[in-house]
Amino acid sequence: MSTANRFVPLASRAVFSRRVMLGLVGSAGVLGVAADLHQRRDGYRGGNGNGNGRSTGKLWTPLVAGAPIAHLAQVDKKYGESDYQAVYNAIAEKLRDEDEYDNYIGYGPVLLRLSWHCSGTWDKKDNTGGSFGGTYRFQKESNDPSNNGLENAAHFLEPIKKQFPWISYGDLYTLGGVTAVQELQGPKIAWRPGRVDMPEDTTPDNGRLPDADNGASYVRNFFDRMNFNDREVVALMGGHALGKTHLANSGYEGPWGAATNTFTNEFYNNLLNEHWTLEKNEANNEQYNSPKGYMMLKTDMALVQDDKYLPIVKEFAKDQNAFFKEYTNAFQKLLQNGITYSKDSPVFVFKTLDEQDL
């Protein structure tokens, strides 16, 4: 595979894929603008343990004749905030218990990356992909070269699924990312349930995740597919404060900074202040290296090479609160892209384990 086709995930402390995710994206409840290709409505409520959904026999129909079809969130009212907080707690406690993963970086970054990759396949043109259907559980998506290493996050979450079989995979994967951000000292992320495990034929085609070997024009066009503006793009890329790349899995090697398991604005400060040299690594791929042993991808450096991105990078480097505020909204948007929520659909903001210990 050529270097142009290698995806490298963004905020993953775990093993990375051939392509790097440019950042973590988000917004709440963006509607799709085209008919769902499979024309199903509330069928396929939840999957069984093998990830195979069961049809209720109802078909997807337009909300209004001739209008786009949207994925409608389905919230089981038997389960409330305390039930989802219990799922959050189980994930967070497992993060603490299994902290030796990846040389004590831990599972947080790879959980964040899983939630990004599950959501980052969304396309506003036809409302396909995204987090709604939990389709990462199928081999077509999980075996995408862009998802190399994410099996570690999926295996980490599988015991949680067995403990709470009522939660959909789409909800579990996205809640895992929210838990990782919050437990690694990042901002609070408002999260909404209601994703439905869809059948295998709704899995998006491979190739929708970003390519690390490109500049600012590519980055801007890529995120436009998911309705993100420049400010949101720069915020989402800040997730690269977490984790590191691994040569064997992504074709790139090294961390973006020193605090690989603490969510901060370090990524922006490193972009601005480190001395970067473009070099070829052992896989013959070009990456930017600093004397401290940090690395940046070409898509990362695009943020300081572009006149519109650069002022935002400088703002977030100076003001972590501004970064956290923008990231909160953008990441929530990413996780909810393409999903339609009713007016009474719940929104949860979970307490961290530390907050519950007070």
Salt bridges, closest charged atoms under 4 A:
ASP36 OD2 - HIS71 NE2 3.54
ASP42 OD1 - ARG41 NE 3.33
ASP42 OD2 - LYS58 NZ 3.66
GLU98 OE2 - LYS94 NZ 3.06
ASP102 OD1 - HIS246 NE2 3.05
ASP123 OD2 - LYS125 NZ 2.65
ASP171 OD1 - ARG195 NH1 2.87
ASP201 OD2 - HIS38 ND1 3.67
ASP201 OD2 - ARG40 NH2 3.55
ASP205 OD1 - LYS140 NZ 2.76
ASP213 OD1 - LYS298 NZ 3.01
ASP224 OD2 - LYS124 NZ 3.48
ASP230 OD1 - ARG220 NE 2.94
GLU232 OE1 - LYS333 NZ 3.15
GLU253 OE2 - LYS244 NZ 2.79
GLU274 OE2 - LYS292 NZ 3.18
GLU286 OE1 - LYS298 NZ 2.71
ASP300 OD1 - HIS240 ND1 2.82
ASP306 OD2 - ARG220 NH2 2.86
GLU315 OE2 - ARG231 NH2 2.76
GLU326 OE1 - ARG231 NE 2.86
ASP354 OD1 - ARG96 NH2 2.68
GLU355 OE1 - LYS188 NZ 3.01
